[in-house]
Amino acid sequence: MIGFFDRLARPLLRALDPEDAHSLVIKALKIVPVPRARPDDSRLAVRAFGLNFPNPVGLAPGFDKHAEAPDALLRLGFGFVEIGTMTPLPQPGNPRPRVFRLDLDQAVINRLGFNSVGAGVVLPRLAARAGQGGIVGVNVGANKDSADRAADYVRLIEQIAPVASYVTVNVSSPNTPGLRELQRASVLDDLLGRIVETRDRVARNAGPTPVLLKIAPDLSLNDLDDIVGVARMRKIDGMIVGNTTIGRPPGLRDQATAKQAGGLSGKPLYALATRMLAETYVRVEGAFPLVGVGGIDSGETALAKIRAGADVLQLYSALVFRGLGLVADIKAALTDALDRGEAAKLSDLVGMDAAAVTAEDWPV
């Protein structure tokens, strides 16, 4: 049933402006009863960051930015949903148009700029669904005009810990000027120190809330060395690799749209994001789990992400081109891999190819 309506609606949605199509889907999820997807094979269950995921296929932030429909999305079969990016105060983001499809490349460019209704709206929504179960993480970011961006993150950790399954510290969006400077080792060390202290302090009342760090795929390996070193020293709970890229691979076919400013996601990001995932995996040395995201558009690419080092996965852009049926396709492919005897459980596959991936030529 889900697949039927998905195939019916997708041509209509693709005919609309990307942001208008997105808004229409969110409205539909809020009012249309969503049937629950069939139960997951128990072998797809994953434990990471102290959480029990029914399957490793998660919805990346950017889809449900304001926590309007997380439970409907979980019923569609995702193992977890990450909402956001949420900022402390409301902000409109960048002027429209700010989302662009590259249909020939199965890619998307966005320069949304952390458009958010603010914590004051999102927090009550999360509190209201607290008894529903399911893993709902919250991606947090600083306000564009904040005088103290580190204080924004600390404030959000304090507020969100009681109602979030986990919190992602987003310092890697390319669409907020200066934000990626927070990835510099000295600045990041101070930021994560304050965040971890806050996490531990509020845990006395709110319980443990895993804190993940989301990084850019455009880092140099020297920068990655520093970031992983800081993350391990500060004992964060995990990392997400990675955000959108400011680069433009030379093989893009839609060269006109590719000139738009913003972060590129989708199929062309896969090679770079997967290489950065493997590079991160070998540096983390099992200190904490990783989330693999960027260019996942099939069961094959999902399995390759796991073998490159991902404990769990996130996708979004591919849904624009492949539809919601992709979620079931990926889970079926992972189950098939286990049926073929590649491993007894998914965790046995994590990082199996990481060393080999890091030995390949750098992706272009």
C-alpha positions as a printed Julia matrix, in Angstrom:
364×3 Matrix{Float64}:
  0.0     0.0     0.0
  2.79    2.42    0.91
  4.59    1.61   -2.32
  1.46    2.12   -4.4
  0.78    5.62   -3.06
  4.46    6.44   -3.26
  4.59    5.6    -6.97
  1.38    7.53   -7.55
  2.51   10.67   -5.75
  6.13   10.88   -6.84
  5.54   12.26  -10.39
  3.28   14.96   -8.94
  5.8    15.92   -6.28
  8.66   16.03   -8.78
  6.68   18.54  -10.85
  6.57   20.97   -7.92
  9.25   23.26   -6.56
 11.39   21.04   -4.27
 10.56   22.96   -1.11
  6.83   23.08   -1.93
  6.85   19.34   -2.6
  8.56   18.73    0.7
  6.0    20.82    2.59
  3.17   18.91    0.94
  4.64   15.56    2.02
  5.01   16.74    5.62
  1.39   17.92    5.65
  0.24   14.57    4.27
  2.16   12.65    6.93
  0.47   14.74    9.62
 -3.09   14.06    8.46
 -3.1    10.75    6.56
 -3.05    7.57    8.68
  0.21    5.81    7.87
  0.06    2.0     7.99
  2.86    0.37    9.9
  5.54   -1.34    7.81
  5.98   -5.07    8.25
  8.09   -6.11   11.25
 11.85   -6.15   10.77
 13.92   -9.31   10.65
 15.39   -9.6    14.15
 18.86  -10.0    12.62
 18.73   -6.38   11.47
 18.64   -5.11   15.06
 21.68   -3.0    16.0
 22.88   -1.69   19.34
 24.84    1.54   19.1
 25.35    4.63   21.29
 23.58    2.72   24.08
 20.39    2.52   21.98
 18.6    -0.47   20.46
 17.78    0.14   16.78
 15.22   -2.24   15.2
 17.07   -1.81   11.91
 20.02    0.38   10.83
 18.22    2.47    8.2
 17.59    5.98    9.51
 16.1     9.14    8.06
 18.63   11.97    7.97
 17.81   15.45    9.31
 16.44   17.99    6.9
 13.29   16.05    6.1
 11.36   16.58    9.34
 13.09   19.76   10.4
 10.52   20.8    12.99
  9.45   17.45   14.52
  6.08   17.5    12.8
  5.78   13.82   11.87
  8.47   11.61   13.48
  6.08    8.83   14.48
  4.53    8.62   11.03
  8.02    8.3     9.59
  8.93    5.54   12.03
  5.83    3.63   10.95
  7.1     3.75    7.37
  9.89    1.4     8.4
 12.82    3.6     9.37
 14.86    2.27   12.26
 15.26    5.79   13.58
 14.51    9.39   12.62
 16.65   12.47   13.19
 14.77   15.76   13.22
 16.24   19.22   12.74
 18.41   21.09   12.41
 16.86   22.92   15.37
 18.2    26.27   16.57
 17.56   27.94   19.94
 15.6    30.83   18.44
 13.42   30.87   15.31
 15.15   31.95   12.13
 13.96   31.99    8.5
 17.11   30.63    6.87
 18.28   31.84    3.49
 15.99   33.36    0.83
 14.16   31.08   -1.58
 14.79   29.4    -3.93
 17.25   27.44   -1.82
 16.73   23.79   -2.8
 17.61   22.5    -6.28
 17.27   19.06   -7.85
 19.91   17.76  -10.22
 17.72   15.15  -11.87
 20.38   13.87  -14.26
 22.72   13.24  -11.34
 20.16   12.1    -8.73
 21.48   14.83   -6.49
 20.23   17.83   -4.53
 21.82   21.16   -3.66
 20.47   23.03   -0.67
 21.36   26.28    1.02
 18.52   26.31    3.54
 20.65   27.91    6.25
 19.15   26.29    9.36
 15.6    27.51    8.81
 13.98   26.59   12.12
 10.86   27.33   14.11
 13.11   27.29   17.18
 13.37   25.23   20.33
 10.26   26.8    21.82
  8.09   25.07   19.2
 10.02   21.82   18.72
 10.51   20.88   22.38
  6.78   20.64   23.23
  6.24   18.46   20.14
  8.93   16.05   21.27
  7.67   16.05   24.83
  4.15   15.22   23.61
  5.34   12.07   21.8
  7.75   10.93   24.55
  5.69    7.84   25.38
  5.43    6.65   21.79
  8.72    4.77   21.73
 11.04    4.62   18.76
 14.38    6.37   18.37
 14.09   10.06   17.52
 17.32   12.02   17.54
 17.64   15.79   17.38
 20.15   17.65   15.22
 21.06   20.99   16.79
 22.77   24.09   15.45
 23.6    27.64   16.43
 21.62   30.67   15.36
 23.22   32.56   12.47
 23.49   35.84   14.39
 24.47   34.32   17.74
 27.23   36.13   19.6
 28.27   32.88   21.33
 27.6    29.83   19.2
 29.07   27.42   21.74
 26.56   28.72   24.28
 23.77   27.95   21.8
 24.78   24.29   21.69
 25.08   24.07   25.47
 21.67   25.64   25.91
 20.11   23.18   23.46
 21.71   20.15   25.14
 20.2    21.28   28.43
 16.76   21.67   26.88
 16.65   18.67   24.57
 18.22   15.94   26.72
 14.98   14.91   28.5
 13.03   14.4    25.23
 15.62   13.23   22.67
 16.93    9.7    22.07
 20.24   11.31   21.13
 21.57   14.73   20.13
 23.7    15.52   17.08
 26.01   18.52   17.25
 25.99   19.95   13.73
 29.11   22.03   13.13
 29.46   21.04    9.48
 26.65   22.67    7.53
 28.12   24.79    4.73
 25.15   27.15    4.72
 25.74   29.1     7.94
 28.72   31.44    7.53
 31.62   30.5     9.78
 29.96   27.4    11.24
 32.55   24.97    9.88
 35.22   26.93   11.76
 33.92   25.11   14.84
 35.57   21.97   13.42
 39.04   23.45   14.03
 40.72   21.38   16.75
 41.21   24.1    19.38
 37.7    25.48   18.93
 36.14   22.01   18.78
 37.92   20.93   21.94
 36.41   23.79   23.9
 32.97   23.24   22.36
 32.87   19.5    23.02
 34.26   20.0    26.51
 31.36   22.29   27.36
 28.83   20.01   25.67
 30.02   16.83   27.4
 30.06   18.58   30.78
 26.48   19.66   30.15
 25.48   16.17   28.97
 26.88   14.61   32.13
 25.32   17.22   34.4
 21.79   16.95   33.0
 22.03   13.13   32.94
 21.52   13.14   36.7
 17.89   14.13   36.07
 17.23   13.4    32.41
 19.14   10.12   32.16
 21.89    9.41   29.63
 21.59   11.18   26.27
 24.14   10.16   23.64
 25.9    13.07   21.93
 27.09   12.62   18.32
 29.29   14.93   16.25
 28.46   15.48   12.56
 31.43   16.35   10.37
 31.92   17.55    6.81
 33.17   15.23    4.05
 35.46   18.0     2.78
 38.01   17.78    5.61
 41.68   17.15    4.98
 43.03   13.99    6.57
 45.14   16.11    8.92
 41.98   17.89   10.06
 40.24   14.54   10.45
 43.12   13.33   12.64
 42.61   16.33   14.92
 38.82   16.02   15.06
 38.85   12.31   15.86
 41.52   12.92   18.48
 39.4    15.59   20.17
 36.23   13.48   19.91
 37.94   10.51   21.54
 39.53   12.58   24.27
 36.24   14.26   25.1
 34.47   10.89   25.09
 31.57   11.75   22.85
 29.26    8.87   21.97
 29.66    8.76   18.19
 30.19   10.58   14.91
 28.16   11.06   11.75
 30.11   11.03    8.47
 29.23   13.24    6.8
 27.3    16.33    5.88
 26.79   17.77    2.38
 29.81   18.77    0.32
 30.74   22.17   -1.02
 32.65   20.41   -3.8
 31.29   19.66   -7.25
 32.53   16.36   -8.71
 33.68   16.84  -12.31
 31.33   14.16  -13.62
 28.14   16.06  -12.82
 25.85   16.17  -15.85
 23.6    19.03  -14.76
 26.36   21.62  -14.89
 24.0    24.6   -14.91
 22.26   23.67  -11.65
 25.56   22.55  -10.14
 26.65   26.2   -10.14
 24.1    26.98   -7.42
 25.67   27.73   -4.05
 25.03   25.28   -1.25
 25.76   21.76   -0.09
 25.55   18.88   -2.56
 23.96   15.59   -1.48
 22.81   12.44   -3.21
 24.47    9.94   -5.51
 27.56   12.05   -6.47
 28.5    12.35   -2.78
 28.72    8.59   -2.25
 32.4     7.99   -3.09
 33.75   10.91   -1.04
 31.48   10.3     1.95
 32.3     6.59    2.0
 36.03    7.25    1.82
 35.77    9.72    4.72
 33.73    7.16    6.66
 36.43    4.51    6.23
 39.16    7.01    7.13
 37.23    7.92   10.28
 36.64    4.27   11.17
 40.33    3.38   11.14
 41.13    6.42   13.29
 38.36    5.83   15.84
 39.64    2.29   16.53
 36.35    1.16   18.01
 36.14    3.96   20.58
 32.58    4.74   19.5
 30.14    3.83   16.7
 29.69    5.71   13.44
 26.71    6.75   11.33
 27.28    6.49    7.58
 25.43    8.96    5.37
 25.93   10.34    1.88
 24.83    8.87   -1.43
 23.06    5.74   -0.18
 20.59    4.86   -2.94
 20.42    1.04   -2.96
 20.93   -2.06   -0.89
 24.39   -2.39   -2.42
 25.54    1.08   -1.37
 24.0     0.62    2.08
 25.88   -2.63    2.6
 29.09   -1.0     1.35
 28.68    1.79    3.93
 28.43   -0.77    6.7
 31.49   -2.61    5.43
 33.32    0.74    5.3
 32.64    1.37    8.98
 29.03    2.41    9.63
 27.09    0.83   12.48
 23.9     2.54   11.33
 22.93    4.52    8.23
 21.03    7.64    7.23
 19.54    8.66    3.9
 17.34   11.39    2.51
 18.18   12.65   -0.98
 17.74    9.24   -2.62
 14.12    9.19   -1.44
 13.45   12.07   -3.84
 14.46    9.89   -6.79
 13.8     6.34   -5.56
 10.81    6.83   -3.26
  9.98    5.29    0.1
 10.25    1.78   -1.31
 14.01    2.26   -1.02
 13.81    1.68    2.74
 12.35   -1.82    2.32
 14.77   -2.54   -0.54
 17.76   -1.73    1.64
 16.53   -3.86    4.52
 15.88   -6.75    2.14
 19.41   -6.47    0.73
 20.92   -6.52    4.21
 18.88   -9.58    5.1
 19.96  -11.26    1.87
 23.6   -10.65    2.77
 23.07  -12.44    6.07
 21.21  -15.26    4.3
 24.21  -15.7     1.99
 26.37  -16.24    5.02
 28.41  -13.04    4.76
 28.02  -12.74    8.53
 25.86  -14.03   11.35
 24.8   -10.51   12.3
 25.2    -7.03   10.86
 27.71   -5.92   13.45
 30.14   -8.54   12.11
 30.2    -6.69    8.79
 31.04   -3.27   10.23
 34.38   -2.02    8.96
 35.35   -5.22    7.12
 36.41   -3.23    4.04
 37.6    -0.04    5.77
 41.31   -0.69    5.34
 40.85   -1.59    1.68
 38.77    1.54    1.03
 41.44    3.77    2.54
 44.04    2.21    0.23
 42.16    3.17   -2.93
 42.88    6.26   -5.01
 41.22    9.37   -3.62
 37.75    9.82   -5.17
 37.24   12.7    -7.56
